[in-house]
């Protein structure tokens, strides 16, 4: 992140190159998507519209942007190649906000928006912070005075306060952690729950669905359009997305899988083939995978990705080509603590732990839990009979499957059938 900007004016971004982590150009920035909000909440930046070849515009969420500097945008490389379609409530800054007439509150005069400044907050979210405006010219002057003001120094960049609606509730809960927001949703009426869930962005809704009980999340996605559900499934961890799909009728599963990106759909179909309480049913097919000739520096750069859970970032899985699951021959794992102790130029093949016996995809939960307890693991490789890496089971997924189904409910702590449910799951 050296040289990264935390404040930038959007006109500067127009046309600049977008790169993946390896330095390959993905496309160019064509616009920035924001959503206007109510009251004193600054417009939130949702992401970038990126033009890729051949002249196709896609959406890149700001959560996928790792670096913005004076001449380039760097992403995680994990971009959905589906064509961008503007949704209700979304505003394109370059196309819709520039040249927009707003009112300067201090003088009550009409000014024209020339540029919009955005900044990254402590939460890593981006929001509109400043507005570059031009006053109307007077006399023989062709151009009026220009000035930069705070976003709330003008009217026209906030939505009117609703008489009734979900926006005000959204503004009060959008900063909550996903687990806490899931608790809020459970306390709402069914109608209000669906309204609030539908108002969340795809990534936030994906995180929340992972924290909700089965009945609630089925209720929510059943009320959404299939295209929206497909977008949310792509944002979810594959194992959680597969769990959600498994709760739906077969025809609904197939309809949604047809809308998901082909690579993601292939992963989900593979996970759906396994029983929920097996290693294959619990695993994620997207652990950190590297070839044996990668360096320690490359491995550390991969596990530094903030989108990785701590358990997935704890170790790197080293395999022969191909390097996407199911991979070539599995060689072993490199633990991050060992990586930290080695020179950056060392090859990961020199620091492999090949003593950890991987587990098969059909291994039951009871066997998986014994592995974790015996070897004090946070993640465990899953391989097939030909030693191809299929994925990894993480300790958080094991705990989720060991707990009773109603563990999220407030009264679950004192439930008398807890032991029976855990035994059944094991």
TORKOL-4160 file (C-alpha; in steps of 0.2 Angstrom, whole numbers, padded with zeros to 4 digits, m for minus):
426
<pt num="1" X="0000" Y="0000" Z="0000"/>
<pt num="2" X="0015" Y="0011" Z="m0001"/>
<pt num="3" X="0011" Y="0027" Z="m0010"/>
<pt num="4" X="m0008" Y="0023" Z="m0009"/>
<pt num="5" X="m0020" Y="0038" Z="m0009"/>
<pt num="6" X="m0034" Y="0039" Z="0004"/>
<pt num="7" X="m0041" Y="0054" Z="m0004"/>
<pt num="8" X="m0044" Y="0057" Z="m0022"/>
<pt num="9" X="m0055" Y="0067" Z="m0034"/>
<pt num="10" X="m0064" Y="0056" Z="m0046"/>
<pt num="11" X="m0061" Y="0065" Z="m0062"/>
<pt num="12" X="m0042" Y="0060" Z="m0059"/>
<pt num="13" X="m0048" Y="0041" Z="m0060"/>
<pt num="14" X="m0056" Y="0043" Z="m0077"/>
<pt num="15" X="m0047" Y="0032" Z="m0089"/>
<pt num="16" X="m0033" Y="0026" Z="m0078"/>
<pt num="17" X="m0027" Y="0008" Z="m0079"/>
<pt num="18" X="m0033" Y="m0005" Z="m0067"/>
<pt num="19" X="m0021" Y="m0019" Z="m0063"/>
<pt num="20" X="m0022" Y="m0036" Z="m0054"/>
<pt num="21" X="m0009" Y="m0040" Z="m0040"/>
<pt num="22" X="0003" Y="m0048" Z="m0053"/>
<pt num="23" X="0004" Y="m0031" Z="m0063"/>
<pt num="24" X="m0006" Y="m0037" Z="m0078"/>
<pt num="25" X="m0019" Y="m0023" Z="m0084"/>
<pt num="26" X="m0037" Y="m0028" Z="m0081"/>
<pt num="27" X="m0045" Y="m0013" Z="m0089"/>
<pt num="28" X="m0048" Y="0006" Z="m0087"/>
<pt num="29" X="m0059" Y="0015" Z="m0075"/>
<pt num="30" X="m0074" Y="0023" Z="m0083"/>
<pt num="31" X="m0085" Y="0029" Z="m0069"/>
<pt num="32" X="m0087" Y="0028" Z="m0050"/>
<pt num="33" X="m0104" Y="0021" Z="m0042"/>
<pt num="34" X="m0110" Y="0029" Z="m0026"/>
<pt num="35" X="m0126" Y="0028" Z="m0017"/>
<pt num="36" X="m0134" Y="0044" Z="m0009"/>
<pt num="37" X="m0140" Y="0042" Z="0009"/>
<pt num="38" X="m0152" Y="0051" Z="0021"/>
<pt num="39" X="m0148" Y="0065" Z="0033"/>
<pt num="40" X="m0130" Y="0068" Z="0038"/>
<pt num="41" X="m0123" Y="0052" Z="0031"/>
<pt num="42" X="m0111" Y="0056" Z="0017"/>
<pt num="43" X="m0114" Y="0047" Z="0000"/>
<pt num="44" X="m0105" Y="0030" Z="0000"/>
<pt num="45" X="m0094" Y="0024" Z="m0013"/>
<pt num="46" X="m0099" Y="0006" Z="m0019"/>
<pt num="47" X="m0086" Y="0003" Z="m0032"/>
<pt num="48" X="m0079" Y="0007" Z="m0050"/>
<pt num="49" X="m0086" Y="0004" Z="m0067"/>
<pt num="50" X="m0071" Y="m0004" Z="m0076"/>
<pt num="51" X="m0070" Y="m0006" Z="m0095"/>
<pt num="52" X="m0062" Y="m0023" Z="m0100"/>
<pt num="53" X="m0059" Y="m0030" Z="m0117"/>
<pt num="54" X="m0069" Y="m0031" Z="m0128"/>
<pt num="55" X="m0077" Y="m0014" Z="m0123"/>
<pt num="56" X="m0086" Y="m0023" Z="m0109"/>
<pt num="57" X="m0090" Y="m0013" Z="m0093"/>
<pt num="58" X="m0090" Y="m0023" Z="m0076"/>
<pt num="59" X="m0092" Y="m0018" Z="m0058"/>
<pt num="60" X="m0077" Y="m0018" Z="m0046"/>
<pt num="61" X="m0082" Y="m0016" Z="m0028"/>
<pt num="62" X="m0071" Y="m0005" Z="m0018"/>
<pt num="63" X="m0068" Y="m0020" Z="m0006"/>
<pt num="64" X="m0058" Y="m0027" Z="m0021"/>
<pt num="65" X="m0048" Y="m0012" Z="m0023"/>
<pt num="66" X="m0031" Y="m0013" Z="m0013"/>
<pt num="67" X="m0022" Y="0002" Z="m0020"/>
<pt num="68" X="m0026" Y="0019" Z="m0028"/>
<pt num="69" X="m0011" Y="0030" Z="m0033"/>
<pt num="70" X="m0008" Y="0044" Z="m0045"/>
<pt num="71" X="m0008" Y="0033" Z="m0060"/>
<pt num="72" X="m0016" Y="0016" Z="m0057"/>
<pt num="73" X="m0029" Y="0006" Z="m0047"/>
<pt num="74" X="m0024" Y="m0011" Z="m0041"/>
<pt num="75" X="m0037" Y="m0024" Z="m0037"/>
<pt num="76" X="m0037" Y="m0041" Z="m0028"/>
<pt num="77" X="m0039" Y="m0049" Z="m0046"/>
<pt num="78" X="m0055" Y="m0057" Z="m0040"/>
<pt num="79" X="m0068" Y="m0048" Z="m0052"/>
<pt num="80" X="m0085" Y="m0053" Z="m0058"/>
<pt num="81" X="m0085" Y="m0052" Z="m0077"/>
<pt num="82" X="m0103" Y="m0050" Z="m0078"/>
<pt num="83" X="m0109" Y="m0034" Z="m0088"/>
<pt num="84" X="m0112" Y="m0019" Z="m0076"/>
<pt num="85" X="m0130" Y="m0014" Z="m0074"/>
<pt num="86" X="m0134" Y="0001" Z="m0064"/>
<pt num="87" X="m0147" Y="m0003" Z="m0050"/>
<pt num="88" X="m0160" Y="0008" Z="m0042"/>
<pt num="89" X="m0152" Y="0019" Z="m0029"/>
<pt num="90" X="m0135" Y="0019" Z="m0037"/>
<pt num="91" X="m0128" Y="0035" Z="m0045"/>
<pt num="92" X="m0114" Y="0036" Z="m0057"/>
<pt num="93" X="m0102" Y="0051" Z="m0053"/>
<pt num="94" X="m0095" Y="0055" Z="m0069"/>
<pt num="95" X="m0111" Y="0052" Z="m0079"/>
<pt num="96" X="m0124" Y="0060" Z="m0067"/>
<pt num="97" X="m0116" Y="0070" Z="m0054"/>
<pt num="98" X="m0103" Y="0081" Z="m0064"/>
<pt num="99" X="m0112" Y="0097" Z="m0070"/>
<pt num="100" X="m0126" Y="0094" Z="m0058"/>
<pt num="101" X="m0134" Y="0110" Z="m0051"/>
<pt num="102" X="m0133" Y="0110" Z="m0031"/>
<pt num="103" X="m0136" Y="0124" Z="m0019"/>
<pt num="104" X="m0122" Y="0131" Z="m0008"/>
<pt num="105" X="m0130" Y="0132" Z="0009"/>
<pt num="106" X="m0120" Y="0146" Z="0016"/>
<pt num="107" X="m0125" Y="0158" Z="0002"/>
<pt num="108" X="m0141" Y="0149" Z="m0005"/>
<pt num="109" X="m0134" Y="0151" Z="m0022"/>
<pt num="110" X="m0134" Y="0139" Z="m0036"/>
<pt num="111" X="m0117" Y="0131" Z="m0041"/>
<pt num="112" X="m0112" Y="0117" Z="m0053"/>
<pt num="113" X="m0102" Y="0101" Z="m0047"/>
<pt num="114" X="m0086" Y="0100" Z="m0057"/>
<pt num="115" X="m0078" Y="0086" Z="m0047"/>
<pt num="116" X="m0081" Y="0075" Z="m0032"/>
<pt num="117" X="m0068" Y="0070" Z="m0019"/>
<pt num="118" X="m0069" Y="0053" Z="m0010"/>
<pt num="119" X="m0059" Y="0047" Z="0005"/>
<pt num="120" X="m0056" Y="0031" Z="0014"/>
<pt num="121" X="m0063" Y="0030" Z="0032"/>
<pt num="122" X="m0055" Y="0020" Z="0046"/>
<pt num="123" X="m0067" Y="0006" Z="0043"/>
<pt num="124" X="m0059" Y="0005" Z="0025"/>
<pt num="125" X="m0076" Y="0010" Z="0017"/>
<pt num="126" X="m0075" Y="0025" Z="0005"/>
<pt num="127" X="m0087" Y="0039" Z="0005"/>
<pt num="128" X="m0089" Y="0056" Z="m0003"/>
<pt num="129" X="m0080" Y="0069" Z="0007"/>
<pt num="130" X="m0078" Y="0085" Z="m0004"/>
<pt num="131" X="m0086" Y="0094" Z="m0019"/>
<pt num="132" X="m0077" Y="0105" Z="m0031"/>
<pt num="133" X="m0090" Y="0117" Z="m0037"/>
<pt num="134" X="m0091" Y="0132" Z="m0049"/>
<pt num="135" X="m0101" Y="0148" Z="m0046"/>
<pt num="136" X="m0111" Y="0156" Z="m0060"/>
<pt num="137" X="m0101" Y="0169" Z="m0070"/>
<pt num="138" X="m0106" Y="0187" Z="m0069"/>
<pt num="139" X="m0104" Y="0202" Z="m0081"/>
<pt num="140" X="m0092" Y="0198" Z="m0094"/>
<pt num="141" X="m0083" Y="0184" Z="m0085"/>
<pt num="142" X="m0086" Y="0168" Z="m0094"/>
<pt num="143" X="m0082" Y="0157" Z="m0079"/>
<pt num="144" X="m0087" Y="0159" Z="m0061"/>
<pt num="145" X="m0076" Y="0157" Z="m0046"/>
<pt num="146" X="m0072" Y="0139" Z="m0041"/>
<pt num="147" X="m0070" Y="0132" Z="m0023"/>
<pt num="148" X="m0069" Y="0116" Z="m0014"/>
<pt num="149" X="m0082" Y="0113" Z="0000"/>
<pt num="150" X="m0086" Y="0099" Z="0012"/>
<pt num="151" X="m0100" Y="0087" Z="0004"/>
<pt num="152" X="m0113" Y="0093" Z="0017"/>
<pt num="153" X="m0110" Y="0112" Z="0013"/>
<pt num="154" X="m0121" Y="0109" Z="m0002"/>
<pt num="155" X="m0139" Y="0103" Z="m0004"/>
<pt num="156" X="m0143" Y="0090" Z="m0017"/>
<pt num="157" X="m0132" Y="0076" Z="m0012"/>
<pt num="158" X="m0143" Y="0068" Z="0002"/>
<pt num="159" X="m0160" Y="0059" Z="0000"/>
<pt num="160" X="m0175" Y="0067" Z="0008"/>
<pt num="161" X="m0179" Y="0060" Z="0025"/>
<pt num="162" X="m0192" Y="0046" Z="0022"/>
<pt num="163" X="m0209" Y="0046" Z="0031"/>
<pt num="164" X="m0208" Y="0027" Z="0033"/>
<pt num="165" X="m0195" Y="0016" Z="0025"/>
<pt num="166" X="m0180" Y="0006" Z="0028"/>
<pt num="167" X="m0167" Y="0019" Z="0024"/>
<pt num="168" X="m0166" Y="0026" Z="0041"/>
<pt num="169" X="m0164" Y="0009" Z="0049"/>
<pt num="170" X="m0151" Y="0005" Z="0036"/>
<pt num="171" X="m0141" Y="0020" Z="0041"/>
<pt num="172" X="m0141" Y="0015" Z="0059"/>
<pt num="173" X="m0135" Y="m0003" Z="0057"/>
<pt num="174" X="m0124" Y="m0003" Z="0041"/>
<pt num="175" X="m0108" Y="m0001" Z="0052"/>
<pt num="176" X="m0113" Y="m0017" Z="0063"/>
<pt num="177" X="m0103" Y="m0033" Z="0061"/>
<pt num="178" X="m0112" Y="m0046" Z="0051"/>
<pt num="179" X="m0116" Y="m0057" Z="0066"/>
<pt num="180" X="m0123" Y="m0042" Z="0075"/>
<pt num="181" X="m0133" Y="m0036" Z="0060"/>
<pt num="182" X="m0140" Y="m0054" Z="0058"/>
<pt num="183" X="m0146" Y="m0053" Z="0076"/>
<pt num="184" X="m0155" Y="m0036" Z="0072"/>
<pt num="185" X="m0163" Y="m0045" Z="0056"/>
<pt num="186" X="m0170" Y="m0059" Z="0067"/>
<pt num="187" X="m0179" Y="m0046" Z="0079"/>
<pt num="188" X="m0188" Y="m0038" Z="0064"/>
<pt num="189" X="m0205" Y="m0043" Z="0057"/>
<pt num="190" X="m0203" Y="m0054" Z="0041"/>
<pt num="191" X="m0208" Y="m0039" Z="0030"/>
<pt num="192" X="m0196" Y="m0027" Z="0038"/>
<pt num="193" X="m0182" Y="m0041" Z="0038"/>
<pt num="194" X="m0184" Y="m0043" Z="0019"/>
<pt num="195" X="m0184" Y="m0024" Z="0016"/>
<pt num="196" X="m0168" Y="m0022" Z="0026"/>
<pt num="197" X="m0159" Y="m0037" Z="0018"/>
<pt num="198" X="m0164" Y="m0031" Z="0001"/>
<pt num="199" X="m0156" Y="m0014" Z="0004"/>
<pt num="200" X="m0139" Y="m0021" Z="0009"/>
<pt num="201" X="m0126" Y="m0021" Z="m0004"/>
<pt num="202" X="m0121" Y="m0038" Z="m0011"/>
<pt num="203" X="m0106" Y="m0041" Z="0000"/>
<pt num="204" X="m0114" Y="m0036" Z="0016"/>
<pt num="205" X="m0129" Y="m0047" Z="0013"/>
<pt num="206" X="m0118" Y="m0061" Z="0009"/>
<pt num="207" X="m0109" Y="m0059" Z="0026"/>
<pt num="208" X="m0126" Y="m0058" Z="0035"/>
<pt num="209" X="m0133" Y="m0073" Z="0026"/>
<pt num="210" X="m0118" Y="m0083" Z="0032"/>
<pt num="211" X="m0123" Y="m0079" Z="0050"/>
<pt num="212" X="m0142" Y="m0082" Z="0049"/>
<pt num="213" X="m0152" Y="m0098" Z="0053"/>
<pt num="214" X="m0158" Y="m0109" Z="0039"/>
<pt num="215" X="m0176" Y="m0103" Z="0039"/>
<pt num="216" X="m0172" Y="m0085" Z="0039"/>
<pt num="217" X="m0159" Y="m0085" Z="0025"/>
<pt num="218" X="m0171" Y="m0096" Z="0014"/>
<pt num="219" X="m0185" Y="m0083" Z="0018"/>
<pt num="220" X="m0174" Y="m0069" Z="0012"/>
<pt num="221" X="m0167" Y="m0076" Z="m0004"/>
<pt num="222" X="m0184" Y="m0082" Z="m0009"/>
<pt num="223" X="m0190" Y="m0064" Z="m0009"/>
<pt num="224" X="m0176" Y="m0058" Z="m0020"/>
<pt num="225" X="m0174" Y="m0059" Z="m0039"/>
<pt num="226" X="m0164" Y="m0073" Z="m0045"/>
<pt num="227" X="m0151" Y="m0062" Z="m0053"/>
<pt num="228" X="m0148" Y="m0053" Z="m0036"/>
<pt num="229" X="m0147" Y="m0070" Z="m0027"/>
<pt num="230" X="m0134" Y="m0075" Z="m0039"/>
<pt num="231" X="m0123" Y="m0060" Z="m0036"/>
<pt num="232" X="m0124" Y="m0063" Z="m0017"/>
<pt num="233" X="m0119" Y="m0081" Z="m0019"/>
<pt num="234" X="m0104" Y="m0075" Z="m0029"/>
<pt num="235" X="m0099" Y="m0064" Z="m0014"/>
<pt num="236" X="m0101" Y="m0078" Z="m0001"/>
<pt num="237" X="m0088" Y="m0091" Z="0004"/>
<pt num="238" X="m0091" Y="m0106" Z="m0008"/>
<pt num="239" X="m0094" Y="m0118" Z="0007"/>
<pt num="240" X="m0107" Y="m0106" Z="0014"/>
<pt num="241" X="m0115" Y="m0103" Z="m0003"/>
<pt num="242" X="m0116" Y="m0122" Z="m0006"/>
<pt num="243" X="m0124" Y="m0124" Z="0011"/>
<pt num="244" X="m0137" Y="m0111" Z="0007"/>
<pt num="245" X="m0140" Y="m0119" Z="m0010"/>
<pt num="246" X="m0142" Y="m0136" Z="m0002"/>
<pt num="247" X="m0157" Y="m0129" Z="0008"/>
<pt num="248" X="m0167" Y="m0125" Z="m0008"/>
<pt num="249" X="m0177" Y="m0136" Z="m0020"/>
<pt num="250" X="m0166" Y="m0144" Z="m0034"/>
<pt num="251" X="m0175" Y="m0134" Z="m0048"/>
<pt num="252" X="m0171" Y="m0118" Z="m0039"/>
<pt num="253" X="m0153" Y="m0123" Z="m0036"/>
<pt num="254" X="m0151" Y="m0126" Z="m0055"/>
<pt num="255" X="m0159" Y="m0109" Z="m0060"/>
<pt num="256" X="m0147" Y="m0100" Z="m0048"/>
<pt num="257" X="m0132" Y="m0110" Z="m0054"/>
<pt num="258" X="m0136" Y="m0105" Z="m0072"/>
<pt num="259" X="m0134" Y="m0087" Z="m0067"/>
<pt num="260" X="m0118" Y="m0088" Z="m0057"/>
<pt num="261" X="m0101" Y="m0086" Z="m0066"/>
<pt num="262" X="m0096" Y="m0103" Z="m0073"/>
<pt num="263" X="m0081" Y="m0105" Z="m0063"/>
<pt num="264" X="m0090" Y="m0102" Z="m0047"/>
<pt num="265" X="m0104" Y="m0113" Z="m0052"/>
<pt num="266" X="m0092" Y="m0127" Z="m0055"/>
<pt num="267" X="m0085" Y="m0125" Z="m0037"/>
<pt num="268" X="m0103" Y="m0125" Z="m0030"/>
<pt num="269" X="m0108" Y="m0140" Z="m0039"/>
<pt num="270" X="m0093" Y="m0150" Z="m0033"/>
<pt num="271" X="m0097" Y="m0145" Z="m0015"/>
<pt num="272" X="m0115" Y="m0149" Z="m0017"/>
<pt num="273" X="m0110" Y="m0167" Z="m0021"/>
<pt num="274" X="m0104" Y="m0170" Z="m0003"/>
<pt num="275" X="m0114" Y="m0173" Z="0012"/>
<pt num="276" X="m0115" Y="m0157" Z="0023"/>
<pt num="277" X="m0107" Y="m0166" Z="0038"/>
<pt num="278" X="m0091" Y="m0172" Z="0029"/>
<pt num="279" X="m0075" Y="m0164" Z="0025"/>
<pt num="280" X="m0080" Y="m0161" Z="0007"/>
<pt num="281" X="m0096" Y="m0153" Z="0012"/>
<pt num="282" X="m0087" Y="m0141" Z="0025"/>
<pt num="283" X="m0072" Y="m0136" Z="0014"/>
<pt num="284" X="m0069" Y="m0121" Z="0004"/>
<pt num="285" X="m0062" Y="m0124" Z="m0013"/>
<pt num="286" X="m0052" Y="m0108" Z="m0013"/>
<pt num="287" X="m0037" Y="m0109" Z="m0001"/>
<pt num="288" X="m0021" Y="m0100" Z="m0004"/>
<pt num="289" X="m0012" Y="m0111" Z="m0017"/>
<pt num="290" X="0005" Y="m0109" Z="m0024"/>
<pt num="291" X="0017" Y="m0119" Z="m0035"/>
<pt num="292" X="0033" Y="m0126" Z="m0027"/>
<pt num="293" X="0045" Y="m0113" Z="m0035"/>
<pt num="294" X="0036" Y="m0099" Z="m0027"/>
<pt num="295" X="0046" Y="m0088" Z="m0015"/>
<pt num="296" X="0042" Y="m0085" Z="0004"/>
<pt num="297" X="0040" Y="m0066" Z="m0001"/>
<pt num="298" X="0026" Y="m0072" Z="m0014"/>
<pt num="299" X="0018" Y="m0083" Z="m0001"/>
<pt num="300" X="0017" Y="m0069" Z="0012"/>
<pt num="301" X="0010" Y="m0057" Z="m0001"/>
<pt num="302" X="m0004" Y="m0069" Z="m0004"/>
<pt num="303" X="m0009" Y="m0072" Z="0014"/>
<pt num="304" X="m0008" Y="m0053" Z="0018"/>
<pt num="305" X="m0025" Y="m0052" Z="0008"/>
<pt num="306" X="m0037" Y="m0044" Z="0020"/>
<pt num="307" X="m0051" Y="m0054" Z="0012"/>
<pt num="308" X="m0044" Y="m0070" Z="0019"/>
<pt num="309" X="m0051" Y="m0076" Z="0035"/>
<pt num="310" X="m0037" Y="m0079" Z="0048"/>
<pt num="311" X="m0039" Y="m0098" Z="0047"/>
<pt num="312" X="m0036" Y="m0098" Z="0028"/>
<pt num="313" X="m0022" Y="m0086" Z="0030"/>
<pt num="314" X="m0013" Y="m0097" Z="0042"/>
<pt num="315" X="m0005" Y="m0108" Z="0029"/>
<pt num="316" X="m0001" Y="m0110" Z="0010"/>
<pt num="317" X="m0005" Y="m0126" Z="0001"/>
<pt num="318" X="0009" Y="m0131" Z="m0011"/>
<pt num="319" X="0004" Y="m0141" Z="m0027"/>
<pt num="320" X="0009" Y="m0146" Z="m0044"/>
<pt num="321" X="0000" Y="m0138" Z="m0059"/>
<pt num="322" X="m0015" Y="m0135" Z="m0061"/>
<pt num="323" X="m0016" Y="m0123" Z="m0047"/>
<pt num="324" X="m0035" Y="m0122" Z="m0045"/>
<pt num="325" X="m0045" Y="m0135" Z="m0036"/>
<pt num="326" X="m0044" Y="m0149" Z="m0040"/>
<pt num="327" X="m0026" Y="m0146" Z="m0042"/>
<pt num="328" X="m0011" Y="m0157" Z="m0047"/>
<pt num="329" X="m0002" Y="m0167" Z="m0034"/>
<pt num="330" X="m0003" Y="m0160" Z="m0017"/>
<pt num="331" X="0015" Y="m0158" Z="m0009"/>
<pt num="332" X="0012" Y="m0150" Z="0008"/>
<pt num="333" X="0008" Y="m0134" Z="0018"/>
<pt num="334" X="0019" Y="m0120" Z="0022"/>
<pt num="335" X="0014" Y="m0112" Z="0039"/>
<pt num="336" X="0014" Y="m0093" Z="0040"/>
<pt num="337" X="0024" Y="m0093" Z="0056"/>
<pt num="338" X="0038" Y="m0103" Z="0047"/>
<pt num="339" X="0037" Y="m0091" Z="0032"/>
<pt num="340" X="0040" Y="m0076" Z="0044"/>
<pt num="341" X="0056" Y="m0084" Z="0050"/>
<pt num="342" X="0063" Y="m0087" Z="0032"/>
<pt num="343" X="0072" Y="m0076" Z="0020"/>
<pt num="344" X="0060" Y="m0068" Z="0007"/>
<pt num="345" X="0070" Y="m0077" Z="m0007"/>
<pt num="346" X="0068" Y="m0094" Z="0000"/>
<pt num="347" X="0057" Y="m0106" Z="m0010"/>
<pt num="348" X="0041" Y="m0112" Z="m0001"/>
<pt num="349" X="0046" Y="m0130" Z="m0006"/>
<pt num="350" X="0060" Y="m0129" Z="0006"/>
<pt num="351" X="0049" Y="m0125" Z="0021"/>
<pt num="352" X="0035" Y="m0137" Z="0018"/>
<pt num="353" X="0027" Y="m0147" Z="0031"/>
<pt num="354" X="0023" Y="m0164" Z="0023"/>
<pt num="355" X="0020" Y="m0173" Z="0040"/>
<pt num="356" X="0002" Y="m0167" Z="0041"/>
<pt num="357" X="m0009" Y="m0181" Z="0034"/>
<pt num="358" X="m0023" Y="m0173" Z="0023"/>
<pt num="359" X="m0040" Y="m0179" Z="0024"/>
<pt num="360" X="m0052" Y="m0186" Z="0011"/>
<pt num="361" X="m0068" Y="m0177" Z="0006"/>
<pt num="362" X="m0080" Y="m0191" Z="0013"/>
<pt num="363" X="m0072" Y="m0190" Z="0030"/>
<pt num="364" X="m0086" Y="m0188" Z="0043"/>
<pt num="365" X="m0087" Y="m0173" Z="0055"/>
<pt num="366" X="m0081" Y="m0184" Z="0069"/>
<pt num="367" X="m0065" Y="m0189" Z="0061"/>
<pt num="368" X="m0062" Y="m0170" Z="0055"/>
<pt num="369" X="m0064" Y="m0164" Z="0073"/>
<pt num="370" X="m0052" Y="m0177" Z="0080"/>
<pt num="371" X="m0039" Y="m0171" Z="0067"/>
<pt num="372" X="m0041" Y="m0153" Z="0073"/>
<pt num="373" X="m0040" Y="m0158" Z="0091"/>
<pt num="374" X="m0026" Y="m0170" Z="0090"/>
<pt num="375" X="m0014" Y="m0159" Z="0080"/>
<pt num="376" X="m0020" Y="m0141" Z="0086"/>
<pt num="377" X="m0025" Y="m0136" Z="0068"/>
<pt num="378" X="m0034" Y="m0121" Z="0062"/>
<pt num="379" X="m0035" Y="m0128" Z="0044"/>
<pt num="380" X="m0034" Y="m0145" Z="0036"/>
<pt num="381" X="m0031" Y="m0150" Z="0018"/>
<pt num="382" X="m0044" Y="m0160" Z="0009"/>
<pt num="383" X="m0037" Y="m0172" Z="m0005"/>
<pt num="384" X="m0045" Y="m0185" Z="m0016"/>
<pt num="385" X="m0038" Y="m0203" Z="m0019"/>
<pt num="386" X="m0026" Y="m0197" Z="m0032"/>
<pt num="387" X="m0018" Y="m0184" Z="m0021"/>
<pt num="388" X="m0026" Y="m0169" Z="m0029"/>
<pt num="389" X="m0030" Y="m0155" Z="m0017"/>
<pt num="390" X="m0049" Y="m0151" Z="m0017"/>
<pt num="391" X="m0050" Y="m0138" Z="m0004"/>
<pt num="392" X="m0047" Y="m0134" Z="0015"/>
<pt num="393" X="m0058" Y="m0136" Z="0030"/>
<pt num="394" X="m0056" Y="m0122" Z="0043"/>
<pt num="395" X="m0059" Y="m0122" Z="0061"/>
<pt num="396" X="m0073" Y="m0110" Z="0061"/>
<pt num="397" X="m0083" Y="m0121" Z="0049"/>
<pt num="398" X="m0080" Y="m0136" Z="0060"/>
<pt num="399" X="m0087" Y="m0126" Z="0075"/>
<pt num="400" X="m0102" Y="m0121" Z="0065"/>
<pt num="401" X="m0106" Y="m0139" Z="0061"/>
<pt num="402" X="m0103" Y="m0145" Z="0079"/>
<pt num="403" X="m0115" Y="m0132" Z="0086"/>
<pt num="404" X="m0134" Y="m0135" Z="0087"/>
<pt num="405" X="m0144" Y="m0128" Z="0072"/>
<pt num="406" X="m0152" Y="m0115" Z="0084"/>
<pt num="407" X="m0136" Y="m0109" Z="0092"/>
<pt num="408" X="m0139" Y="m0091" Z="0086"/>
<pt num="409" X="m0155" Y="m0090" Z="0095"/>
<pt num="410" X="m0154" Y="m0081" Z="0112"/>
<pt num="411" X="m0162" Y="m0096" Z="0121"/>
<pt num="412" X="m0151" Y="m0109" Z="0113"/>
<pt num="413" X="m0138" Y="m0108" Z="0127"/>
<pt num="414" X="m0150" Y="m0117" Z="0139"/>
<pt num="415" X="m0157" Y="m0129" Z="0127"/>
<pt num="416" X="m0159" Y="m0147" Z="0134"/>
<pt num="417" X="m0156" Y="m0155" Z="0117"/>
<pt num="418" X="m0140" Y="m0147" Z="0113"/>
<pt num="419" X="m0130" Y="m0163" Z="0117"/>
<pt num="420" X="m0141" Y="m0173" Z="0106"/>
<pt num="421" X="m0140" Y="m0162" Z="0091"/>
<pt num="422" X="m0121" Y="m0161" Z="0092"/>
<pt num="423" X="m0120" Y="m0180" Z="0093"/>
<pt num="424" X="m0131" Y="m0181" Z="0078"/>
<pt num="425" X="m0121" Y="m0169" Z="0068"/>
<pt num="426" X="m0105" Y="m0179" Z="0073"/>
